[in-house]
Amino acid sequence: MYIKQISAYLENTTGRLTAFTKILSDNNISMKALCIADTADFGILRCIVDEPEEAVKTLNAHGFNASITEVIAAEMESAAGGLHKILSILSDNDIVVNYVYSAVGSSGEDHSAIIIKVSDPTAAIDVLSKEGIKMFCTKDLD
């Protein structure tokens, strides 16, 4: 149950993020989750969209350096210890977590959807599922 994430480098200039979102909007591509990490010169935008291949093709055609990475999405309790529970399961099974961010929407009032980049997605899905953690595909993030 992998999810295709778009990763794109964005220069830290006025309007560059706006241009990125305009391309998605103009092509009727919906964003489900978003994370931006920045440095002095550029940012790395990571997002989940409903049409990842089309998004990357279109973004690259408009001068963005975009690619697809596989991540997983899990349901997390929106309470103290919710994230710790998931991270503990992964670390107890020697699965490295590279980064985590939350989805734009929510899985419900007392749960959230989180996006996780891990060293071994297959093993992560297996151990989380065995521990009763609900896993999502892209369409579940609506």
C-alpha positions in Angstrom: 0.0 0.0 0.0 2.7 2.4 -1.1 1.8 6.1 -1.8 3.5 8.0 -4.5 4.9 11.3 -3.1 6.1 14.2 -5.3 9.4 15.8 -4.3 10.4 19.1 -5.9 13.1 21.6 -5.4 11.8 25.2 -5.2 14.1 28.2 -5.3 13.4 30.6 -2.4 12.1 33.4 -4.6 8.9 35.4 -4.6 6.1 33.6 -6.3 7.9 30.2 -6.9 5.6 28.3 -4.5 2.6 30.1 -6.0 3.7 29.0 -9.5 3.9 25.4 -8.3 0.4 25.4 -6.8 -1.0 27.2 -9.9 0.3 24.4 -12.2 -1.4 21.8 -10.0 -4.6 23.9 -9.8 -4.7 24.6 -13.6 -4.4 20.9 -14.2 -7.1 20.0 -11.7 -4.6 18.1 -9.5 -5.6 18.0 -5.9 -3.0 18.1 -3.0 -3.7 15.7 -0.1 -0.6 16.3 2.0 2.2 18.9 2.0 5.5 19.4 3.7 8.2 22.0 2.9 11.7 22.0 4.3 13.9 25.0 3.5 17.5 26.1 3.3 18.9 29.5 2.6 18.6 29.1 -1.2 15.9 26.5 -1.9 13.1 24.4 -0.4 12.2 20.8 -0.8 8.5 20.4 -1.2 7.0 17.0 -0.6 3.4 16.4 -1.3 0.8 13.8 -2.0 -1.5 14.4 -5.0 -4.3 12.5 -6.7 -2.4 12.3 -10.0 1.3 12.0 -9.2 2.6 10.9 -12.6 0.7 13.7 -14.4 1.8 16.2 -11.8 5.5 15.3 -12.2 5.3 15.4 -16.0 3.5 18.8 -16.0 5.8 20.3 -13.3 8.9 19.2 -15.1 7.6 20.6 -18.4 7.2 24.0 -16.5 10.8 24.0 -15.3 10.4 22.4 -11.8 12.7 19.5 -10.8 10.1 17.0 -9.6 10.3 13.3 -9.0 8.3 10.5 -7.3 9.3 8.8 -4.1 7.4 5.9 -2.4 6.1 6.6 1.1 3.5 5.0 3.4 0.5 6.6 5.2 -0.8 5.4 8.6 -3.6 6.4 10.9 -2.4 8.0 14.1 -4.4 8.6 17.2 -4.8 12.4 17.8 -3.8 12.1 21.4 -0.7 12.2 23.5 1.5 9.3 22.5 -0.1 8.7 19.1 3.0 9.4 17.1 5.2 7.7 19.7 3.2 4.5 19.3 3.9 4.3 15.6 7.5 5.3 15.8 8.1 2.7 18.6 6.7 -0.1 16.5 9.0 1.0 13.6 12.1 1.4 15.7 11.5 -1.9 17.6 11.6 -3.6 14.2 14.8 -1.8 13.1 13.0 0.3 10.5 14.6 3.7 10.0 12.2 6.7 9.8 13.6 9.4 7.4 10.7 11.9 7.9 7.1 12.3 8.9 4.4 14.8 8.1 0.6 15.0 8.3 -2.0 14.9 5.6 -4.1 18.0 4.9 -7.4 16.3 5.8 -8.0 14.1 8.7 -9.0 10.5 9.3 -11.6 11.5 11.8 -12.1 13.5 14.9 -9.7 11.5 17.0 -7.3 10.2 14.4 -5.0 11.8 11.8 -3.3 10.5 8.7 0.5 10.8 8.7 2.9 10.3 5.8 6.1 8.4 6.7 9.3 7.9 4.6 11.0 4.7 5.9 14.0 2.6 5.0 11.8 -0.5 4.3 8.2 0.3 3.3 7.2 -3.3 2.9 8.4 -4.2 6.4 6.9 -1.1 7.8 3.4 -1.8 6.4 3.6 -5.4 7.6 4.6 -4.6 11.2 2.2 -1.6 11.5 -0.7 -3.6 10.1 0.0 -6.5 12.5 -0.1 -4.0 15.4 -3.6 -2.9 14.3 -2.5 0.4 12.7 -4.7 1.3 9.7 -2.7 1.9 6.5 -4.0 4.2 3.8 -3.7 4.5 0.0 -3.8 7.9 -1.7 -7.6 7.8 -2.3 -8.1 7.3 1.5 -6.6 10.7 2.1 -9.6 12.6 0.6 
